[in-house]
């Protein structure tokens, strides 16, 4: 069999804890230990797990493979799990029951799986294990900690809405460090002085680039089929406002990536915006913002930069 090449695909790694609601089985592990956990998973192997925080996002992302050629998917999702192969059987059977086209998995029997992110060409890894995510980000890898509850997904709705914060997510955190050290006015002045200088890319710039490749495939489809409606919509939702907005816009252009909409909120509560925007996933580097958004929106903490060092 020829090697399966991941190079030109959008590859996302997802832990079973992000894809499914594992609170019940995790409670067994914490309260009764590993052997009780193994017995519990074996007894319930055919009990389909309920969707978790990232389920709607993953399902919709995979549905975009209908834009590609049969047998040559644009998107590949791979399970990266701390489960061992035996306890992972319930995860794989639940994937099948939910009719998710996921066939590849790595089970590590209690060890952190993030070391395989680069080997598997992943531009994003999602997990509910905060320690794994922090270690991955500290190693320079694109990982996020899912927060909140599962999304009430409508299977008939095919749209995929993704929202990103800017600093510490798409961009590095150099400007955020100016804000933390010198305050808001100096931050705005610093960004105005450097408006023509693009920021260094942040942890999820490459993931956005992969999403943009799929959006270009949608444009190609629409060119030959005027009835086709684009399904992927990307938004930038940031606490920046004028004049600091300009450097963000220029940075995106310089990196060769794009968003469909931008919200320069200048400190307005992001949670209120999320309730209207209704994304299937939102990425931010600051827990204070996510405390608001995660009440209604599948939210992901990117523990990147100085602000997350403590």
ABEGO torsion letter per residue (X at the ends): XBBBBAAABBBBBBBAAAABBAAAAAAAAAAAEAAAAAAAAAAAAABBBBBBAAAAAAAAAAAAAAABBBGBBABBBBBBBABBAAAAAAAAAAAAAAGBBBABBBBAGGBBAAAAAAAAGBABBBBABAAAAAAAAAAGBBBBBBBEBBBBBBAABABBBBBBBABGAABBAAAAAAAAAAEAAAAAAAAAAAAABBBBBBAAAAAAAAAAAAAAAAAAAAAABAABBBABBBBBBBABBOAAAAAAAAAAAAAGBBBABBBBAGGBBAAAAAAAAGBABBBBABAAAAAAAAAABBBBBBBBEAAAAX
